[in-house]
Amino acid sequence: MEEDSSEVWWFWGRPPEGGWCKDTDRQVQRLSEGAGCLPVKPAWRNHLLAAFHTLRLKSALSVHEIINRGARVLIRNGEVFVLTEPMVSYCPFVAAVYGFKHIDKTAVKRAVEMRIEKFGLFTDRRAFPENLVVPYGTSEIIKTCMEAGLLDCAVTVCDGAGTVISWSPSLVQGIGAYLTGIVSTSPIENTIRYIERHGGAVLDAETARIDQVEGFRRAVELGYRRVAVTVAGFRACQIPRIRALARRLGVDAAIFSVCNTCVKAGEVDCLRDADVVCAGASRLVKSRIGPLARMQLGVGIPVFMLTKLAKDLALEYIRSSEIGYVAFRCKMPYLVEERSPKLRE
């Protein structure tokens, strides 16, 4: 700051050769270069300091919160902090993919770090690997059914972007591969730019907010009539709202309820309005939603198809697969305890 008799001059950025001069027009031209100086009243100084400090903090911090194996995890500028104990002590998927037979805070931290290192999740170097396939995964089912013409687009959540509307099947898979439940995220310019250039739109590029109800509404405004929507268990209350909105707008919603390990007893009944419900490690979901299933994919981590639409989507997924399947009648849900995730006692 340099004081004059009547005003204070505010300087920022690298000064030009020869130093700053009090030629306002010349200095304002440097705004596009990330530097400049402007006259301001002394009384505004503290307000400007606070505003610039807040702006610097917001631009510098990349903060994301997720749920992983029932643990709340914070990723701040690429560093991983596990905030709570995981609810799951063993998961067959984690054992197969990451090699961890016992899940604790250290295992959760390392698993998230491995995803960051390999795929750039939560960073500006994020990869969108459509060739990564998780058996009976939500993004895999949606991608397959979009390619078959059963679905027009998908409303999902992506780190660095928030709620995303995708009309490219490859983008749906690229976003969903190895992703876990996102509680909140910060906007990442490279991620948003990639999405917008590869068949998608971001609901709110300024804040990367997550709102699946508004994402569904935006998809309909864009002209899509058969829309898949993913809703995490900790947002289960949005499922009935999406179903009601779909009826009011006269469009089809294929609602996928995902990341349900932490779903609360008071919200589990909201899952009844979904089409597809991924049980995760939740005993509540298996006992209260499982019996409603018309069809089930998987045993260790079951996926329940509650509606005719869900069954059609599952059958299309199976039809497109080249691996073998066996089908038989049974009372739902079909569970094998030794193949299921184990909850921490």
C-alpha positions, 0 to 999 in steps of 0.5 A: 500500500502507498498512501496519498493525501486523499486516497490509498493505492491498492497494488497486486501482482508483479509490478511493471518494469520501472515500478508502479505509476499512478496512471489508473488507465494504464494500470487497469489494462494490466488486470488481464495479466493478473496484476494492477493498481487502483485508487481506493478510499482508506476506509475500504482498506480492511474490507478489501484485505478481507475480500482478497484474503478470502478469494485467495483461500478459495482459489488455493484450496481444493477440498473434497469430502467422500464416504469410503467403506463407511468412513468420512474422508477429506481430500485437501489439495491432494492430501488424504485425511480419514476423519472417522473409523470405517463401518466396514472391516472386510469387503471382498471388492477391496480385498480383490482390487487393493489387497486389503484383507482388513479395513481400518483407517490406514487401509481406507487412506491408502486405497484413496491415495492409490486412486489419486495416484493412478487415476488423478481423482480429485486433481486437475489431472483426472483420468476418465478410463472407460475401459475399467469395469466393475461387475454389476457397477452402476456406471457399467449398467447405465453405459450399456443401456445408453448404448442400447437406446434404453436410456438417453442420458445420465445424471451422476456426480463427479469429483471436481464438477459436482452434479453432471448431465452426460449424454455420452455413454463413455463419459458416464463410465469414465466418471463412475469408474472407481468413484465412491460416494461424494459428499461435497467437492470443489470445482476443478477447471480441467475436469469441468472442461473435459466433461463439457468437451466430451458429451456432458454438462455441469450443473454449476461450474462455479461451485460444483454443487451436488443436487440430483433433483436439479440435475434431473430437472436440467436434463429434462430441460435439455430435451432428454426423456429417459434419464438415469439418476444416481443418488447416494444413500446419504441423500436418499431423501432426494429419491422420492422428490425425483420420482415425483418430479418425473411424474409431474414432467411426464418423463421416465426416471431410472433411479439408481440408489448407490453407496448405501452402506451408511444409509440411516434407518429413518431414510431407508424407506426412501429407497423404495422409490428407486429402480435399482438399489445397491446394497453395499454392506448395509444390513438395513438395505438387505433386510428391508429393501431386498425382499422387494426385488424382482431380480438381483445381480451379484451375491457378495455386494448385491444389486436389487432391481425393484421395478420392471424398468430395472429388470429390463436394464439388468437383462440388457446388461446381461445380454451384452455381456460375454461371460456366463450366467446362471438363473434360478428362482428364489426368495429375495434377497439371495445372500451368502454370508461368507461372501458378504462385507463384514461390518465393524462390531 
